[in-house]
Amino acid sequence: MIFSLFSAKANATPEQDFWNWFRANDATLFNFEQNREETFDRLAAAMKKIHPSLTFEFGPVKNGTREFIISADGIRDAFPAVERLYAAAPKLDHWIWIKFRPRKPPMDIEYGGVKVKADDVFCTIEPDGTKAGITLYIRGYEQAKEKTYGGIAFLILDQALGEYDVETKVGFIQTKDYSEKSPIEKNPIKDATKIFDRFLDYQKNNR
């Protein structure tokens, strides 16, 4: 597998240089499964020339097209870099560009040696200033692994709410054992998207 080199052009922005490189390696990137490790390493290196926190995800091939997701990896300072790179993206018939990790049905997560099933996660949402404060109640939660569960909370909320909303519209995020009582009704994490959107609409209409 041969990659075209990442070479800057005179007067080109870093974003234009990236997309020129992407276009030159289009076929290799589209068929990354043929050499996943090398392709991902080179793509990651190319993106980090734009911003050290930028990362990516690929969608499956559907009807001859793939999604390419530009992510800030949950780092708010990298959001402007995502916006700039997305804005500079060329039109390529077989690619769909997406900025920030989009919402998707919550899935089981394994992180830091802990595995949590999505069906074992419940949530409450309450006001935190102008934002939504979220508590996740997890079956099997261990207080001694609070930091690990905190990481799991961000990952599962990224799925349910999308990267952009988690970083811009969510206030506090905390984790507790499912057995702990709550003055607010606990809802399955799979319902978090609609509850979150309803909450934000209510907040907006009652300011």
PyMOL CGO cylinders between C-alpha atoms (Angstrom):
from pymol import cmd
from pymol.cgo import CYLINDER

trace = [
    CYLINDER, 0.00, 0.00, 0.00, 1.41, 3.36, -1.06, 0.3, 1, 1, 1, 1, 1, 1,
    CYLINDER, 1.41, 3.36, -1.06, 0.47, 6.67, 0.52, 0.3, 1, 1, 1, 1, 1, 1,
    CYLINDER, 0.47, 6.67, 0.52, 0.97, 10.03, -1.13, 0.3, 1, 1, 1, 1, 1, 1,
    CYLINDER, 0.97, 10.03, -1.13, 3.01, 12.29, 1.10, 0.3, 1, 1, 1, 1, 1, 1,
    CYLINDER, 3.01, 12.29, 1.10, 1.54, 15.15, 3.10, 0.3, 1, 1, 1, 1, 1, 1,
    CYLINDER, 1.54, 15.15, 3.10, 3.21, 18.13, 1.46, 0.3, 1, 1, 1, 1, 1, 1,
    CYLINDER, 3.21, 18.13, 1.46, 2.20, 21.71, 2.14, 0.3, 1, 1, 1, 1, 1, 1,
    CYLINDER, 2.20, 21.71, 2.14, 1.50, 23.97, -0.82, 0.3, 1, 1, 1, 1, 1, 1,
    CYLINDER, 1.50, 23.97, -0.82, 2.42, 27.63, -0.96, 0.3, 1, 1, 1, 1, 1, 1,
    CYLINDER, 2.42, 27.63, -0.96, -0.34, 29.90, 0.38, 0.3, 1, 1, 1, 1, 1, 1,
    CYLINDER, -0.34, 29.90, 0.38, -2.53, 26.90, 1.30, 0.3, 1, 1, 1, 1, 1, 1,
    CYLINDER, -2.53, 26.90, 1.30, -4.11, 26.72, 4.74, 0.3, 1, 1, 1, 1, 1, 1,
    CYLINDER, -4.11, 26.72, 4.74, -3.41, 23.68, 6.95, 0.3, 1, 1, 1, 1, 1, 1,
    CYLINDER, -3.41, 23.68, 6.95, -6.99, 22.58, 6.29, 0.3, 1, 1, 1, 1, 1, 1,
    CYLINDER, -6.99, 22.58, 6.29, -6.50, 22.77, 2.51, 0.3, 1, 1, 1, 1, 1, 1,
    CYLINDER, -6.50, 22.77, 2.51, -3.26, 20.83, 2.82, 0.3, 1, 1, 1, 1, 1, 1,
    CYLINDER, -3.26, 20.83, 2.82, -5.10, 18.11, 4.76, 0.3, 1, 1, 1, 1, 1, 1,
    CYLINDER, -5.10, 18.11, 4.76, -7.86, 17.76, 2.20, 0.3, 1, 1, 1, 1, 1, 1,
    CYLINDER, -7.86, 17.76, 2.20, -5.35, 17.73, -0.66, 0.3, 1, 1, 1, 1, 1, 1,
    CYLINDER, -5.35, 17.73, -0.66, -3.65, 14.82, 1.13, 0.3, 1, 1, 1, 1, 1, 1,
    CYLINDER, -3.65, 14.82, 1.13, -6.99, 13.14, 1.77, 0.3, 1, 1, 1, 1, 1, 1,
    CYLINDER, -6.99, 13.14, 1.77, -7.97, 13.44, -1.89, 0.3, 1, 1, 1, 1, 1, 1,
    CYLINDER, -7.97, 13.44, -1.89, -4.58, 12.05, -3.02, 0.3, 1, 1, 1, 1, 1, 1,
    CYLINDER, -4.58, 12.05, -3.02, -5.12, 9.01, -0.77, 0.3, 1, 1, 1, 1, 1, 1,
    CYLINDER, -5.12, 9.01, -0.77, -8.84, 8.71, -1.39, 0.3, 1, 1, 1, 1, 1, 1,
    CYLINDER, -8.84, 8.71, -1.39, -8.95, 5.06, -2.46, 0.3, 1, 1, 1, 1, 1, 1,
    CYLINDER, -8.95, 5.06, -2.46, -6.73, 3.89, 0.40, 0.3, 1, 1, 1, 1, 1, 1,
    CYLINDER, -6.73, 3.89, 0.40, -8.81, 5.74, 2.98, 0.3, 1, 1, 1, 1, 1, 1,
    CYLINDER, -8.81, 5.74, 2.98, -12.11, 4.56, 1.54, 0.3, 1, 1, 1, 1, 1, 1,
    CYLINDER, -12.11, 4.56, 1.54, -10.90, 0.95, 1.70, 0.3, 1, 1, 1, 1, 1, 1,
    CYLINDER, -10.90, 0.95, 1.70, -9.05, 1.28, 5.00, 0.3, 1, 1, 1, 1, 1, 1,
    CYLINDER, -9.05, 1.28, 5.00, -9.95, -2.28, 6.04, 0.3, 1, 1, 1, 1, 1, 1,
    CYLINDER, -9.95, -2.28, 6.04, -7.21, -3.56, 3.73, 0.3, 1, 1, 1, 1, 1, 1,
    CYLINDER, -7.21, -3.56, 3.73, -4.58, -2.07, 6.04, 0.3, 1, 1, 1, 1, 1, 1,
    CYLINDER, -4.58, -2.07, 6.04, -6.38, -0.56, 9.00, 0.3, 1, 1, 1, 1, 1, 1,
    CYLINDER, -6.38, -0.56, 9.00, -3.42, 0.08, 11.32, 0.3, 1, 1, 1, 1, 1, 1,
    CYLINDER, -3.42, 0.08, 11.32, -1.19, 1.89, 8.84, 0.3, 1, 1, 1, 1, 1, 1,
    CYLINDER, -1.19, 1.89, 8.84, -4.08, 3.85, 7.37, 0.3, 1, 1, 1, 1, 1, 1,
    CYLINDER, -4.08, 3.85, 7.37, -5.32, 5.01, 10.77, 0.3, 1, 1, 1, 1, 1, 1,
    CYLINDER, -5.32, 5.01, 10.77, -1.81, 5.93, 11.92, 0.3, 1, 1, 1, 1, 1, 1,
    CYLINDER, -1.81, 5.93, 11.92, -1.19, 8.09, 8.87, 0.3, 1, 1, 1, 1, 1, 1,
    CYLINDER, -1.19, 8.09, 8.87, -4.62, 9.69, 9.01, 0.3, 1, 1, 1, 1, 1, 1,
    CYLINDER, -4.62, 9.69, 9.01, -4.23, 10.47, 12.71, 0.3, 1, 1, 1, 1, 1, 1,
    CYLINDER, -4.23, 10.47, 12.71, -0.83, 12.06, 12.05, 0.3, 1, 1, 1, 1, 1, 1,
    CYLINDER, -0.83, 12.06, 12.05, -2.29, 14.16, 9.24, 0.3, 1, 1, 1, 1, 1, 1,
    CYLINDER, -2.29, 14.16, 9.24, -5.16, 15.39, 11.42, 0.3, 1, 1, 1, 1, 1, 1,
    CYLINDER, -5.16, 15.39, 11.42, -2.87, 16.27, 14.31, 0.3, 1, 1, 1, 1, 1, 1,
    CYLINDER, -2.87, 16.27, 14.31, -1.10, 18.71, 12.01, 0.3, 1, 1, 1, 1, 1, 1,
    CYLINDER, -1.10, 18.71, 12.01, -4.36, 20.66, 12.17, 0.3, 1, 1, 1, 1, 1, 1,
    CYLINDER, -4.36, 20.66, 12.17, -4.87, 20.31, 15.93, 0.3, 1, 1, 1, 1, 1, 1,
    CYLINDER, -4.87, 20.31, 15.93, -3.41, 17.74, 18.39, 0.3, 1, 1, 1, 1, 1, 1,
    CYLINDER, -3.41, 17.74, 18.39, -6.85, 16.78, 19.71, 0.3, 1, 1, 1, 1, 1, 1,
    CYLINDER, -6.85, 16.78, 19.71, -8.54, 16.07, 16.38, 0.3, 1, 1, 1, 1, 1, 1,
    CYLINDER, -8.54, 16.07, 16.38, -9.59, 12.51, 15.73, 0.3, 1, 1, 1, 1, 1, 1,
    CYLINDER, -9.59, 12.51, 15.73, -11.91, 10.67, 13.36, 0.3, 1, 1, 1, 1, 1, 1,
    CYLINDER, -11.91, 10.67, 13.36, -14.39, 7.87, 12.82, 0.3, 1, 1, 1, 1, 1, 1,
    CYLINDER, -14.39, 7.87, 12.82, -15.47, 6.04, 9.68, 0.3, 1, 1, 1, 1, 1, 1,
    CYLINDER, -15.47, 6.04, 9.68, -18.93, 4.77, 8.95, 0.3, 1, 1, 1, 1, 1, 1,
    CYLINDER, -18.93, 4.77, 8.95, -19.61, 1.55, 7.00, 0.3, 1, 1, 1, 1, 1, 1,
    CYLINDER, -19.61, 1.55, 7.00, -19.94, 1.63, 3.24, 0.3, 1, 1, 1, 1, 1, 1,
    CYLINDER, -19.94, 1.63, 3.24, -23.58, 2.20, 2.29, 0.3, 1, 1, 1, 1, 1, 1,
    CYLINDER, -23.58, 2.20, 2.29, -24.66, 2.53, -1.32, 0.3, 1, 1, 1, 1, 1, 1,
    CYLINDER, -24.66, 2.53, -1.32, -21.10, 3.27, -2.35, 0.3, 1, 1, 1, 1, 1, 1,
    CYLINDER, -21.10, 3.27, -2.35, -20.54, 6.04, 0.21, 0.3, 1, 1, 1, 1, 1, 1,
    CYLINDER, -20.54, 6.04, 0.21, -18.87, 6.32, 3.61, 0.3, 1, 1, 1, 1, 1, 1,
    CYLINDER, -18.87, 6.32, 3.61, -19.28, 8.77, 6.46, 0.3, 1, 1, 1, 1, 1, 1,
    CYLINDER, -19.28, 8.77, 6.46, -16.12, 10.46, 7.69, 0.3, 1, 1, 1, 1, 1, 1,
    CYLINDER, -16.12, 10.46, 7.69, -16.60, 11.99, 11.12, 0.3, 1, 1, 1, 1, 1, 1,
    CYLINDER, -16.60, 11.99, 11.12, -14.32, 14.82, 12.26, 0.3, 1, 1, 1, 1, 1, 1,
    CYLINDER, -14.32, 14.82, 12.26, -14.18, 14.84, 16.07, 0.3, 1, 1, 1, 1, 1, 1,
    CYLINDER, -14.18, 14.84, 16.07, -12.61, 17.02, 18.73, 0.3, 1, 1, 1, 1, 1, 1,
    CYLINDER, -12.61, 17.02, 18.73, -12.43, 13.93, 20.97, 0.3, 1, 1, 1, 1, 1, 1,
    CYLINDER, -12.43, 13.93, 20.97, -14.57, 15.79, 23.48, 0.3, 1, 1, 1, 1, 1, 1,
    CYLINDER, -14.57, 15.79, 23.48, -12.00, 18.59, 23.89, 0.3, 1, 1, 1, 1, 1, 1,
    CYLINDER, -12.00, 18.59, 23.89, -13.83, 21.93, 23.77, 0.3, 1, 1, 1, 1, 1, 1,
    CYLINDER, -13.83, 21.93, 23.77, -10.70, 23.88, 22.76, 0.3, 1, 1, 1, 1, 1, 1,
    CYLINDER, -10.70, 23.88, 22.76, -10.54, 21.81, 19.57, 0.3, 1, 1, 1, 1, 1, 1,
    CYLINDER, -10.54, 21.81, 19.57, -14.08, 22.65, 18.45, 0.3, 1, 1, 1, 1, 1, 1,
    CYLINDER, -14.08, 22.65, 18.45, -13.00, 25.60, 16.26, 0.3, 1, 1, 1, 1, 1, 1,
    CYLINDER, -13.00, 25.60, 16.26, -10.50, 23.31, 14.50, 0.3, 1, 1, 1, 1, 1, 1,
    CYLINDER, -10.50, 23.31, 14.50, -13.31, 20.85, 13.73, 0.3, 1, 1, 1, 1, 1, 1,
    CYLINDER, -13.31, 20.85, 13.73, -15.41, 23.66, 12.30, 0.3, 1, 1, 1, 1, 1, 1,
    CYLINDER, -15.41, 23.66, 12.30, -12.56, 24.95, 10.13, 0.3, 1, 1, 1, 1, 1, 1,
    CYLINDER, -12.56, 24.95, 10.13, -11.66, 21.52, 8.79, 0.3, 1, 1, 1, 1, 1, 1,
    CYLINDER, -11.66, 21.52, 8.79, -15.30, 20.71, 8.05, 0.3, 1, 1, 1, 1, 1, 1,
    CYLINDER, -15.30, 20.71, 8.05, -15.84, 24.05, 6.31, 0.3, 1, 1, 1, 1, 1, 1,
    CYLINDER, -15.84, 24.05, 6.31, -12.83, 23.41, 4.04, 0.3, 1, 1, 1, 1, 1, 1,
    CYLINDER, -12.83, 23.41, 4.04, -13.92, 19.88, 3.03, 0.3, 1, 1, 1, 1, 1, 1,
    CYLINDER, -13.92, 19.88, 3.03, -14.19, 19.25, -0.72, 0.3, 1, 1, 1, 1, 1, 1,
    CYLINDER, -14.19, 19.25, -0.72, -17.21, 17.69, -2.38, 0.3, 1, 1, 1, 1, 1, 1,
    CYLINDER, -17.21, 17.69, -2.38, -16.50, 14.03, -3.11, 0.3, 1, 1, 1, 1, 1, 1,
    CYLINDER, -16.50, 14.03, -3.11, -19.37, 11.89, -4.34, 0.3, 1, 1, 1, 1, 1, 1,
    CYLINDER, -19.37, 11.89, -4.34, -18.60, 8.84, -2.22, 0.3, 1, 1, 1, 1, 1, 1,
    CYLINDER, -18.60, 8.84, -2.22, -17.89, 10.63, 1.07, 0.3, 1, 1, 1, 1, 1, 1,
    CYLINDER, -17.89, 10.63, 1.07, -20.27, 12.20, 3.60, 0.3, 1, 1, 1, 1, 1, 1,
    CYLINDER, -20.27, 12.20, 3.60, -18.55, 14.65, 5.95, 0.3, 1, 1, 1, 1, 1, 1,
    CYLINDER, -18.55, 14.65, 5.95, -19.87, 14.95, 9.51, 0.3, 1, 1, 1, 1, 1, 1,
    CYLINDER, -19.87, 14.95, 9.51, -18.59, 17.33, 12.15, 0.3, 1, 1, 1, 1, 1, 1,
    CYLINDER, -18.59, 17.33, 12.15, -18.54, 16.04, 15.73, 0.3, 1, 1, 1, 1, 1, 1,
    CYLINDER, -18.54, 16.04, 15.73, -19.54, 12.54, 16.77, 0.3, 1, 1, 1, 1, 1, 1,
    CYLINDER, -19.54, 12.54, 16.77, -23.28, 12.25, 16.10, 0.3, 1, 1, 1, 1, 1, 1,
    CYLINDER, -23.28, 12.25, 16.10, -25.95, 10.72, 18.27, 0.3, 1, 1, 1, 1, 1, 1,
    CYLINDER, -25.95, 10.72, 18.27, -26.51, 6.99, 18.10, 0.3, 1, 1, 1, 1, 1, 1,
    CYLINDER, -26.51, 6.99, 18.10, -28.26, 4.37, 20.26, 0.3, 1, 1, 1, 1, 1, 1,
    CYLINDER, -28.26, 4.37, 20.26, -26.23, 3.79, 23.45, 0.3, 1, 1, 1, 1, 1, 1,
    CYLINDER, -26.23, 3.79, 23.45, -24.19, 0.60, 23.38, 0.3, 1, 1, 1, 1, 1, 1,
    CYLINDER, -24.19, 0.60, 23.38, -22.34, -1.46, 25.99, 0.3, 1, 1, 1, 1, 1, 1,
    CYLINDER, -22.34, -1.46, 25.99, -19.03, 0.15, 26.94, 0.3, 1, 1, 1, 1, 1, 1,
    CYLINDER, -19.03, 0.15, 26.94, -15.76, -1.30, 28.20, 0.3, 1, 1, 1, 1, 1, 1,
    CYLINDER, -15.76, -1.30, 28.20, -13.35, 1.26, 29.59, 0.3, 1, 1, 1, 1, 1, 1,
    CYLINDER, -13.35, 1.26, 29.59, -10.52, 1.10, 32.10, 0.3, 1, 1, 1, 1, 1, 1,
    CYLINDER, -10.52, 1.10, 32.10, -11.14, -2.60, 32.75, 0.3, 1, 1, 1, 1, 1, 1,
    CYLINDER, -11.14, -2.60, 32.75, -14.82, -2.03, 33.55, 0.3, 1, 1, 1, 1, 1, 1,
    CYLINDER, -14.82, -2.03, 33.55, -17.65, -3.18, 31.31, 0.3, 1, 1, 1, 1, 1, 1,
    CYLINDER, -17.65, -3.18, 31.31, -21.06, -1.56, 31.59, 0.3, 1, 1, 1, 1, 1, 1,
    CYLINDER, -21.06, -1.56, 31.59, -24.14, -2.71, 29.71, 0.3, 1, 1, 1, 1, 1, 1,
    CYLINDER, -24.14, -2.71, 29.71, -26.30, 0.04, 28.28, 0.3, 1, 1, 1, 1, 1, 1,
    CYLINDER, -26.30, 0.04, 28.28, -29.37, -1.67, 29.77, 0.3, 1, 1, 1, 1, 1, 1,
    CYLINDER, -29.37, -1.67, 29.77, -27.84, -1.15, 33.24, 0.3, 1, 1, 1, 1, 1, 1,
    CYLINDER, -27.84, -1.15, 33.24, -27.59, 2.63, 32.87, 0.3, 1, 1, 1, 1, 1, 1,
    CYLINDER, -27.59, 2.63, 32.87, -30.35, 5.06, 33.87, 0.3, 1, 1, 1, 1, 1, 1,
    CYLINDER, -30.35, 5.06, 33.87, -30.34, 8.83, 34.01, 0.3, 1, 1, 1, 1, 1, 1,
    CYLINDER, -30.34, 8.83, 34.01, -31.92, 11.91, 35.51, 0.3, 1, 1, 1, 1, 1, 1,
    CYLINDER, -31.92, 11.91, 35.51, -31.73, 15.40, 34.06, 0.3, 1, 1, 1, 1, 1, 1,
    CYLINDER, -31.73, 15.40, 34.06, -32.12, 18.61, 36.05, 0.3, 1, 1, 1, 1, 1, 1,
    CYLINDER, -32.12, 18.61, 36.05, -31.25, 22.30, 35.67, 0.3, 1, 1, 1, 1, 1, 1,
    CYLINDER, -31.25, 22.30, 35.67, -27.64, 23.35, 36.13, 0.3, 1, 1, 1, 1, 1, 1,
    CYLINDER, -27.64, 23.35, 36.13, -27.77, 27.05, 35.41, 0.3, 1, 1, 1, 1, 1, 1,
    CYLINDER, -27.77, 27.05, 35.41, -28.71, 27.33, 31.75, 0.3, 1, 1, 1, 1, 1, 1,
    CYLINDER, -28.71, 27.33, 31.75, -27.49, 23.81, 31.07, 0.3, 1, 1, 1, 1, 1, 1,
    CYLINDER, -27.49, 23.81, 31.07, -28.62, 20.27, 31.84, 0.3, 1, 1, 1, 1, 1, 1,
    CYLINDER, -28.62, 20.27, 31.84, -27.13, 18.50, 34.83, 0.3, 1, 1, 1, 1, 1, 1,
    CYLINDER, -27.13, 18.50, 34.83, -27.08, 14.75, 34.32, 0.3, 1, 1, 1, 1, 1, 1,
    CYLINDER, -27.08, 14.75, 34.32, -26.76, 11.94, 36.85, 0.3, 1, 1, 1, 1, 1, 1,
    CYLINDER, -26.76, 11.94, 36.85, -26.18, 8.41, 35.61, 0.3, 1, 1, 1, 1, 1, 1,
    CYLINDER, -26.18, 8.41, 35.61, -27.34, 5.59, 37.85, 0.3, 1, 1, 1, 1, 1, 1,
    CYLINDER, -27.34, 5.59, 37.85, -25.44, 2.42, 37.00, 0.3, 1, 1, 1, 1, 1, 1,
    CYLINDER, -25.44, 2.42, 37.00, -26.12, -1.10, 38.19, 0.3, 1, 1, 1, 1, 1, 1,
    CYLINDER, -26.12, -1.10, 38.19, -22.95, -2.57, 39.70, 0.3, 1, 1, 1, 1, 1, 1,
    CYLINDER, -22.95, -2.57, 39.70, -21.36, 0.85, 40.23, 0.3, 1, 1, 1, 1, 1, 1,
    CYLINDER, -21.36, 0.85, 40.23, -18.25, 0.84, 42.44, 0.3, 1, 1, 1, 1, 1, 1,
    CYLINDER, -18.25, 0.84, 42.44, -17.35, 4.01, 44.32, 0.3, 1, 1, 1, 1, 1, 1,
    CYLINDER, -17.35, 4.01, 44.32, -13.69, 2.94, 44.41, 0.3, 1, 1, 1, 1, 1, 1,
    CYLINDER, -13.69, 2.94, 44.41, -13.64, 3.21, 40.58, 0.3, 1, 1, 1, 1, 1, 1,
    CYLINDER, -13.64, 3.21, 40.58, -15.34, 6.61, 40.43, 0.3, 1, 1, 1, 1, 1, 1,
    CYLINDER, -15.34, 6.61, 40.43, -12.92, 8.04, 37.84, 0.3, 1, 1, 1, 1, 1, 1,
    CYLINDER, -12.92, 8.04, 37.84, -13.37, 5.06, 35.55, 0.3, 1, 1, 1, 1, 1, 1,
    CYLINDER, -13.37, 5.06, 35.55, -17.13, 5.35, 35.77, 0.3, 1, 1, 1, 1, 1, 1,
    CYLINDER, -17.13, 5.35, 35.77, -16.79, 9.06, 35.07, 0.3, 1, 1, 1, 1, 1, 1,
    CYLINDER, -16.79, 9.06, 35.07, -15.05, 8.19, 31.80, 0.3, 1, 1, 1, 1, 1, 1,
    CYLINDER, -15.05, 8.19, 31.80, -17.78, 5.70, 30.98, 0.3, 1, 1, 1, 1, 1, 1,
    CYLINDER, -17.78, 5.70, 30.98, -20.40, 8.39, 31.65, 0.3, 1, 1, 1, 1, 1, 1,
    CYLINDER, -20.40, 8.39, 31.65, -18.85, 10.71, 29.07, 0.3, 1, 1, 1, 1, 1, 1,
    CYLINDER, -18.85, 10.71, 29.07, -18.59, 7.93, 26.50, 0.3, 1, 1, 1, 1, 1, 1,
    CYLINDER, -18.59, 7.93, 26.50, -22.19, 6.79, 26.87, 0.3, 1, 1, 1, 1, 1, 1,
    CYLINDER, -22.19, 6.79, 26.87, -23.52, 10.36, 26.87, 0.3, 1, 1, 1, 1, 1, 1,
    CYLINDER, -23.52, 10.36, 26.87, -21.50, 11.06, 23.72, 0.3, 1, 1, 1, 1, 1, 1,
    CYLINDER, -21.50, 11.06, 23.72, -23.50, 8.25, 22.14, 0.3, 1, 1, 1, 1, 1, 1,
    CYLINDER, -23.50, 8.25, 22.14, -26.89, 9.33, 23.43, 0.3, 1, 1, 1, 1, 1, 1,
    CYLINDER, -26.89, 9.33, 23.43, -26.53, 13.10, 22.99, 0.3, 1, 1, 1, 1, 1, 1,
    CYLINDER, -26.53, 13.10, 22.99, -23.72, 13.57, 20.50, 0.3, 1, 1, 1, 1, 1, 1,
    CYLINDER, -23.72, 13.57, 20.50, -20.33, 15.15, 21.10, 0.3, 1, 1, 1, 1, 1, 1,
    CYLINDER, -20.33, 15.15, 21.10, -21.37, 18.75, 20.45, 0.3, 1, 1, 1, 1, 1, 1,
    CYLINDER, -21.37, 18.75, 20.45, -24.33, 18.80, 22.85, 0.3, 1, 1, 1, 1, 1, 1,
    CYLINDER, -24.33, 18.80, 22.85, -22.41, 17.07, 25.64, 0.3, 1, 1, 1, 1, 1, 1,
    CYLINDER, -22.41, 17.07, 25.64, -19.70, 19.73, 25.53, 0.3, 1, 1, 1, 1, 1, 1,
    CYLINDER, -19.70, 19.73, 25.53, -21.92, 22.78, 25.01, 0.3, 1, 1, 1, 1, 1, 1,
    CYLINDER, -21.92, 22.78, 25.01, -25.29, 22.05, 26.65, 0.3, 1, 1, 1, 1, 1, 1,
    CYLINDER, -25.29, 22.05, 26.65, -24.50, 19.72, 29.55, 0.3, 1, 1, 1, 1, 1, 1,
    CYLINDER, -24.50, 19.72, 29.55, -23.41, 21.05, 32.93, 0.3, 1, 1, 1, 1, 1, 1,
    CYLINDER, -23.41, 21.05, 32.93, -22.48, 18.63, 35.69, 0.3, 1, 1, 1, 1, 1, 1,
    CYLINDER, -22.48, 18.63, 35.69, -22.17, 14.91, 35.00, 0.3, 1, 1, 1, 1, 1, 1,
    CYLINDER, -22.17, 14.91, 35.00, -22.09, 12.53, 37.94, 0.3, 1, 1, 1, 1, 1, 1,
    CYLINDER, -22.09, 12.53, 37.94, -22.38, 8.79, 38.46, 0.3, 1, 1, 1, 1, 1, 1,
    CYLINDER, -22.38, 8.79, 38.46, -24.08, 6.86, 41.23, 0.3, 1, 1, 1, 1, 1, 1,
    CYLINDER, -24.08, 6.86, 41.23, -25.13, 3.32, 42.03, 0.3, 1, 1, 1, 1, 1, 1,
    CYLINDER, -25.13, 3.32, 42.03, -28.55, 2.43, 40.69, 0.3, 1, 1, 1, 1, 1, 1,
    CYLINDER, -28.55, 2.43, 40.69, -29.74, 1.59, 44.22, 0.3, 1, 1, 1, 1, 1, 1,
    CYLINDER, -29.74, 1.59, 44.22, -29.37, 5.20, 45.37, 0.3, 1, 1, 1, 1, 1, 1,
    CYLINDER, -29.37, 5.20, 45.37, -32.64, 7.07, 45.68, 0.3, 1, 1, 1, 1, 1, 1,
    CYLINDER, -32.64, 7.07, 45.68, -33.43, 10.00, 43.42, 0.3, 1, 1, 1, 1, 1, 1,
    CYLINDER, -33.43, 10.00, 43.42, -36.09, 12.72, 43.77, 0.3, 1, 1, 1, 1, 1, 1,
    CYLINDER, -36.09, 12.72, 43.77, -36.32, 12.67, 39.97, 0.3, 1, 1, 1, 1, 1, 1,
    CYLINDER, -36.32, 12.67, 39.97, -37.59, 9.70, 38.00, 0.3, 1, 1, 1, 1, 1, 1,
    CYLINDER, -37.59, 9.70, 38.00, -34.78, 7.55, 36.61, 0.3, 1, 1, 1, 1, 1, 1,
    CYLINDER, -34.78, 7.55, 36.61, -35.10, 6.77, 32.92, 0.3, 1, 1, 1, 1, 1, 1,
    CYLINDER, -35.10, 6.77, 32.92, -33.21, 4.23, 30.79, 0.3, 1, 1, 1, 1, 1, 1,
    CYLINDER, -33.21, 4.23, 30.79, -30.22, 5.75, 29.00, 0.3, 1, 1, 1, 1, 1, 1,
    CYLINDER, -30.22, 5.75, 29.00, -31.83, 4.73, 25.69, 0.3, 1, 1, 1, 1, 1, 1,
    CYLINDER, -31.83, 4.73, 25.69, -34.49, 7.39, 26.40, 0.3, 1, 1, 1, 1, 1, 1,
    CYLINDER, -34.49, 7.39, 26.40, -31.95, 10.10, 27.26, 0.3, 1, 1, 1, 1, 1, 1,
    CYLINDER, -31.95, 10.10, 27.26, -32.05, 11.73, 23.82, 0.3, 1, 1, 1, 1, 1, 1,
    CYLINDER, -32.05, 11.73, 23.82, -35.75, 12.59, 23.84, 0.3, 1, 1, 1, 1, 1, 1,
    CYLINDER, -35.75, 12.59, 23.84, -35.75, 13.54, 27.54, 0.3, 1, 1, 1, 1, 1, 1,
    CYLINDER, -35.75, 13.54, 27.54, -32.72, 15.79, 27.02, 0.3, 1, 1, 1, 1, 1, 1,
    CYLINDER, -32.72, 15.79, 27.02, -34.30, 17.53, 24.01, 0.3, 1, 1, 1, 1, 1, 1,
    CYLINDER, -34.30, 17.53, 24.01, -37.58, 18.04, 25.87, 0.3, 1, 1, 1, 1, 1, 1,
    CYLINDER, -37.58, 18.04, 25.87, -35.67, 19.46, 28.83, 0.3, 1, 1, 1, 1, 1, 1,
    CYLINDER, -35.67, 19.46, 28.83, -33.78, 21.95, 26.66, 0.3, 1, 1, 1, 1, 1, 1,
    CYLINDER, -33.78, 21.95, 26.66, -36.99, 23.04, 24.91, 0.3, 1, 1, 1, 1, 1, 1,
    CYLINDER, -36.99, 23.04, 24.91, -38.65, 23.60, 28.27, 0.3, 1, 1, 1, 1, 1, 1,
    CYLINDER, -38.65, 23.60, 28.27, -35.67, 25.60, 29.54, 0.3, 1, 1, 1, 1, 1, 1,
    CYLINDER, -35.67, 25.60, 29.54, -35.65, 27.72, 26.40, 0.3, 1, 1, 1, 1, 1, 1,
    CYLINDER, -35.65, 27.72, 26.40, -39.37, 28.46, 26.52, 0.3, 1, 1, 1, 1, 1, 1,
    CYLINDER, -39.37, 28.46, 26.52, -39.38, 29.33, 30.22, 0.3, 1, 1, 1, 1, 1, 1,
    CYLINDER, -39.38, 29.33, 30.22, -36.44, 31.69, 30.54, 0.3, 1, 1, 1, 1, 1, 1,
]
cmd.load_cgo(trace, "trace")
